[in-house]
């Protein structure tokens, strides 16, 4: 029996040789199913968008982006794609089933031990460097989109909001407001800049702050104005929330979440190197900061927001965002 356009998938349906089994997950934009194929022995999953009447159109656009981007990626840090459907019949992506769990369940155990924060950060940074070298920026780094395999390798999933340097950016073409997960959106994304790899470094820095302290550095704002406060309103230093946090790790985290992208790490490889070699981290005033800046200082920074926003918008038309433009500390 074949799946028909406009009809939901269900167990027992066969589509392009793949037999659909149980539904594993139903999210806000897509469902994930266990599938099998007689010629493929590896465990597989099928991801399909929700296409019911009244569904958020972003679900369709983001799934179309993922269908274009994910098959172009390779390596240990992304799922291997076996087949892609089309919207004329049934849109889907069949990919390998990743062993391990996402980081999402670990939110229940925050704050994590320092060594776990470091291990998660370095593994994810290596994964980001891998996709950045393939001209892709993820733009939705968060706990549920990072899978940690038993070996400790990080695998990135859900590329629906990603940007590929060589493909049309349908998200930017279709929607005026920034799309993403509010606590992790970088300042430049709030002004419509997509495709800058340091945006992923910002999101990873937010995740490290969250996992180390149990608190999100910028909260969970629900308005564009609230999102844009991160241009100038600095968070509490992590060591104020957790005194046993090493100064070098605070240096790393605060460097990741600098509002000006040029003050963040130049690449995820540099970030991974620092996380693996703490004695070589150059400490600045960030490492020793124990309080937020004064209200007057934060207010004065608001005047810089226009300059940073203008600079950020210029990044959208530059050749620097995704392309490899800085040396890697990796051998």
C-alpha positions in Angstrom: 0.0 0.0 0.0 1.5 3.4 -0.9 1.2 6.7 1.0 -1.0 9.2 -0.8 -0.5 13.0 -0.9 -2.5 14.8 1.7 -3.1 11.7 3.9 -1.2 11.1 7.1 1.3 8.4 7.5 0.4 5.4 9.6 1.9 2.1 10.6 1.8 -0.4 7.8 2.0 2.1 5.0 4.7 1.4 2.4 6.3 4.3 0.6 9.0 4.0 -2.0 10.0 0.6 -0.5 10.1 1.7 3.1 7.7 0.0 5.5 6.4 2.4 8.1 6.3 1.1 11.7 5.5 2.8 15.0 5.4 6.6 15.4 8.4 7.5 17.6 7.7 11.2 18.1 5.2 13.9 17.2 6.5 17.5 17.4 5.0 20.8 16.6 6.2 20.7 13.0 6.9 17.1 12.1 6.5 13.4 13.0 9.2 10.7 13.2 8.5 7.1 12.4 10.4 3.8 12.6 10.9 2.4 9.1 12.5 -0.6 7.5 13.8 -1.4 4.0 14.7 -4.9 2.7 18.0 -3.6 1.3 19.1 -1.6 4.3 20.2 -3.3 7.5 20.9 -0.2 9.5 18.1 1.2 11.8 16.2 3.9 10.1 13.7 6.7 10.8 11.4 8.6 8.5 10.7 12.3 9.2 7.6 13.9 7.7 6.1 17.4 8.1 2.7 18.0 9.6 0.5 19.2 6.7 -2.9 19.5 8.3 -5.1 22.5 7.5 -4.2 25.5 9.6 -0.6 24.2 10.1 2.0 26.9 10.6 3.4 27.5 7.0 6.9 27.7 8.6 6.6 23.9 9.1 6.5 23.3 5.4 9.2 25.9 4.5 11.6 24.6 7.1 11.0 21.0 6.0 11.7 22.0 2.4 15.0 23.6 3.6 16.0 20.4 5.5 15.2 18.3 2.5 17.6 20.4 0.5 20.4 20.8 3.0 20.7 17.5 5.0 21.4 15.2 2.0 24.4 17.5 1.1 26.0 16.9 4.5 28.2 14.0 5.4 30.4 12.9 8.2 30.0 11.6 11.8 28.2 14.6 13.1 25.0 14.5 11.0 22.5 11.7 10.2 23.1 9.8 7.0 20.3 10.4 4.5 19.0 7.4 2.6 16.0 8.8 0.7 14.0 12.0 0.2 10.4 12.3 -0.9 8.7 15.2 -2.7 5.8 17.4 -2.0 3.8 16.2 -5.0 3.2 12.9 -3.3 4.6 12.6 0.2 7.4 14.8 1.6 9.8 12.8 3.9 13.4 12.2 4.8 14.6 8.7 5.6 17.8 8.8 7.6 19.8 6.7 10.0 18.5 6.3 13.5 21.1 7.8 15.8 22.1 5.8 18.8 22.0 7.7 22.1 19.8 10.5 23.5 19.4 14.2 22.9 20.5 16.6 25.5 16.9 17.6 26.3 16.4 15.1 29.2 19.5 16.4 30.9 17.6 19.7 31.6 16.0 17.8 34.5 19.4 17.4 36.2 20.8 20.9 35.9 23.2 22.2 36.8 25.5 19.5 35.5 28.9 18.6 36.8 31.6 20.8 35.3 33.3 17.9 33.5 30.0 17.1 31.8 29.5 20.7 30.6 33.0 20.7 29.2 32.5 17.3 27.4 29.2 18.4 25.9 30.6 21.8 24.8 33.7 20.3 23.1 31.7 17.5 21.4 29.2 20.0 20.1 31.9 22.5 19.0 33.5 19.7 16.9 30.2 19.0 15.3 29.6 22.6 14.5 33.1 23.0 12.9 32.3 20.0 10.7 29.1 21.5 9.3 30.6 25.0 9.0 33.3 23.5 6.8 30.6 22.2 4.6 29.1 25.7 4.2 26.2 25.2 6.5 25.1 27.2 9.6 22.6 25.4 11.8 20.9 28.4 13.4 18.8 26.3 15.9 21.4 24.9 18.3 19.6 23.8 21.5 19.4 20.7 23.7 16.8 18.8 21.7 18.8 19.2 18.5 22.0 17.7 19.8 22.3 13.9 20.1 25.2 12.4 22.1 26.2 8.9 21.0 27.5 6.3 23.4 31.0 7.1 22.1 30.6 10.8 23.2 30.3 12.0 19.6 27.7 14.8 19.1 25.3 14.5 16.1 23.3 17.6 15.1 19.7 17.1 14.0 16.8 19.3 12.6 18.3 21.5 9.9 14.9 23.2 9.1 16.2 26.6 10.0 19.7 26.1 8.7 21.4 28.2 6.0 23.5 26.7 3.2 25.8 29.2 1.4 25.0 27.7 -2.1 21.2 27.3 -1.7 18.3 29.8 -1.7 17.3 30.9 1.8 13.6 30.2 1.8 13.2 31.1 5.5 14.5 34.7 4.8 12.5 34.9 1.6 9.2 33.9 3.3 9.3 35.4 6.7 10.1 38.9 8.1 10.6 38.0 11.7 13.5 35.9 13.0 12.8 32.2 13.4 14.5 30.1 16.0 14.3 29.2 19.7 14.2 32.4 21.8 16.7 31.7 24.5 19.4 30.7 21.9 18.9 33.3 19.1 22.0 35.4 18.5 21.7 39.2 18.6 22.4 39.4 14.8 19.6 37.0 14.0 17.1 39.4 15.7 18.0 41.8 12.9 17.5 39.3 10.1 21.1 38.2 9.7 21.3 34.5 8.8 24.2 32.4 7.7 26.9 33.8 10.1 28.6 30.8 11.7 29.3 32.8 14.9 25.6 32.7 15.5 26.0 29.0 16.3 28.8 29.7 18.7 26.5 32.2 20.5 23.8 29.5 20.8 26.3 27.0 22.1 27.5 29.5 24.7 23.9 30.0 25.9 23.6 26.2 26.2 26.9 26.0 28.2 25.7 28.8 30.5 22.4 27.0 31.0 23.9 23.6 31.7 26.5 25.0 34.0 24.2 27.2 36.1 20.7 25.9 35.6 19.6 29.3 34.4 19.3 30.8 30.9 21.5 33.8 30.5 18.9 35.9 28.7 15.7 34.2 30.0 13.0 33.2 27.5 11.7 36.5 25.9 8.6 36.2 23.8 8.8 39.5 21.9 11.3 40.9 19.3 12.0 43.8 21.6 12.8 41.3 24.4 15.1 39.4 22.1 17.0 42.5 21.1 17.8 43.4 24.7 20.7 40.9 24.5 22.5 43.5 22.3 23.2 45.5 25.4 21.8 43.9 28.6 24.6 41.6 29.9 23.6 38.5 31.9 24.8 37.7 35.4 28.3 36.2 35.2 28.1 32.4 35.6 30.4 32.4 38.6 27.9 34.6 40.4 25.3 31.8 40.1 27.9 29.0 40.6 31.0 30.0 42.6 32.8 26.7 41.9 32.8 27.4 38.1 36.5 27.7 37.0 37.4 31.3 35.8 38.7 29.9 32.5 35.3 28.3 31.8 33.5 31.6 32.5 35.9 33.2 30.1 34.9 30.7 27.4 31.2 31.0 28.0 31.1 34.8 28.1 33.3 35.1 25.0 30.8 32.8 23.2 27.8 35.1 24.1 29.4 38.4 23.3 26.8 40.6 21.6 29.2 41.7 18.9 30.0 38.7 16.7 33.5 39.8 16.1 34.3 39.4 19.8 33.2 35.8 19.9 35.4 32.9 18.9 36.4 33.1 15.2 35.4 29.4 14.7 34.0 26.5 16.5 37.4 24.8 16.2 38.9 27.5 18.3 36.2 27.0 20.9 36.7 23.3 21.0 40.5 23.8 21.4 40.0 26.0 24.5 37.5 23.6 26.0 40.0 20.8 25.6 43.1 22.9 26.7 41.9 25.0 29.7 45.5 25.9 30.7 45.9 27.7 27.4 42.8 29.9 27.7 43.8 33.5 27.8 42.0 35.1 30.8 40.6 38.6 30.5 38.3 40.7 32.7 35.5 38.3 31.6 37.0 35.5 33.7 37.0 37.4 37.0 33.7 39.2 36.6 31.3 38.5 39.5 28.5 41.0 39.0 26.6 42.5 36.1 27.5 45.9 34.8 25.8 48.8 36.5 22.5 50.1 35.2 24.2 53.2 33.9 26.8 51.2 32.0 24.1 49.0 30.4 22.1 52.1 29.5 25.1 53.7 27.8 25.6 50.5 25.8 22.2 51.0 24.2 23.7 53.7 22.1 26.0 51.2 20.6 23.1 49.0 19.5 22.5 50.9 16.3 26.2 50.6 15.3 26.2 46.9 16.0 22.9 46.4 14.2 24.2 48.2 11.1 27.4 46.1 11.2 25.4 42.9 11.7 23.3 43.6 8.7 26.4 44.2 6.6 27.4 40.6 7.4 24.4 39.4 5.5 25.9 40.6 2.2 29.5 39.8 2.9 31.3 36.7 1.8 32.5 35.9 5.3 29.6 34.3 7.1 29.7 30.6 6.3 32.9 30.4 4.2 36.0 29.3 5.9 37.8 32.5 6.7 40.0 31.8 9.8 42.7 29.3 10.5 41.8 26.1 12.4 43.8 25.1 15.5 43.1 21.5 14.6 46.1 19.5 13.3 
